[in-house]
Amino acid sequence: MNSALIIDAAYFLAAFLFIFGLKRMSSPITAPTGIRWAGLGMVVAVLASFLYTLDVEPDARPHLTTNVTLAIIALVLGFGWAWWSGKKVAMTAMPQMVALYNGMGGGAAAAIAAIELFGHKSHVGVGLALAVLGGLIGSISLSGSLIAWGKLDGRINKTLRLTGLQAINGTLLLVLVALGAYVVYMHGAVPAGILALFFALALFYGVMMTMPIGGADMPVVISLYNAFTGLAVGFEGYVLNNPALMIAGMVVGSAGTLLTLLMAKAMNRSVSNVLFSNFGAAGGEG
Amino acid sequence: MLTGFVALYIFMLAAFTGFEIIGRVPAILHTPLMSGSNFIHGIVVVGALWALLNASSTLQQVVGFVGVLLGAGNAAGGYVVTERMLEMFKPSDKKKG
């Protein structure tokens, strides 16, 4: 009982530190200390989360030792690799690293959604719908960010130009929405194959959406996927009943959306122009 | 347990907060702020941790492991990259002071 109280208090502190840190980051004079405050919030939240081990669900109790070991290995590997790669990357290569880390966050949100959906853990309407939606947005953000990283890093050089691409992508999105609605309508009781198809199509859609966009527009696209990941995290936070995820995710969702608009405006472009101008026949509107 | 409307209030207030914070920032801070907010949604690692610790099948353990791995990468990478970007603001800070 007390562990739940400590976790709640830690998350409250973390949410405050995130917003405070982000506020300081929005002015050049206070910016360098802003990230430290936000980082402190992250440490507090992650450490407090290990108190979950004291109160796990009955089904998971026999697996607890394995799960804790896996958690520590994953944390050390993930933190270690990202810390090392972030330190050594050249200053000019920063934008694609942001894309890569952002895609990882989207993937983590999608993984949470996958566990909820495949494990049939959410049955209630709103929670289930948000789990599906978060899984969709998180998957798109994962594969889309990876393509953005590949393009900026010079690993993917060709820009996809197909006649009728806009129609293909529109159809894909409709199929995804229909599949998602079906899962919600069936209260999550659908065959695992349908869920696998849903996630695979969402990942594919992220690729198709990003491939036609040129490298110069990538910062705007990365910012958009950053907002996407934020939204996905916020939605999965609702599913997990975790206010820290809800607040941090939604703050990033809205801040990222506004940032995307500002960045597009600084380039004298509109966001829809960036996203869709290369669709259809080459050299069309723009 | 958060009821529907409490959750809606949280979402609404958080959305306004994000909007207001970014409101009138200079263009020079766009990229660091994108990176900084990228770090903040690294909090997803906490949700993935919960999912992994409560995993009751091998599939859930595998997906949970990947989730924690990716979330931790998001948090650590976002922090390091943002800190390095913001370091560049320090010299001009001293000149002004």
Interface residues (C-beta under 8 A of the other chain):
Chain A: Y11 A14 F18 I19 G21 L22 K23 M25 S26 S27 P28 I29 A31 P32 G34 I35 R36 A38 G39 M42 A45 V46 S49 F50 Y52 T53 V56 E57 D59 A60 H63 L64 T66 N67 V68 L70 A71 I73 A74 L75 L77 G78 F79 G80 W81 A82 W83 S85 G86 K87 V89 M91 M94 P95 M97 V98 L100 Y101 N102 M104 G105 G107 A108 A109 A111 I112 A114 I115 E116 F118 G119 V126 P219 I222 S223 N226 T229 G230 V233 G234 E236 G237 Y238 L240 N241 N242 P243 A244 L245 M246 I247 A248 G249 M250 V251 V252 G253 S254 A255 G256 L258 L259 L262 M263 A266
Chain B: M1 L2 G4 A7 I10 F11 A14 A15 F16 T17 G18 F19 I21 I22 G23 V25 P26 A27 I28 L29 H30 T31 P32 L33 M34 S35 G36 S37 N38 F39 I40 H41 G42 I43 V44 V45 V46 G47 A48 L49 W50 A51 L52 L53 N54 A55 S56 S57 L59 Q60 Q61 V63 G64 F65 V66 G67 V68 L69 L70 G71 A72 G73 N74 A75 A76 G77 G78 Y79 V80 V81 T82 E83 R84 M85 L86 E87 F89 K90 S92 D93 K96
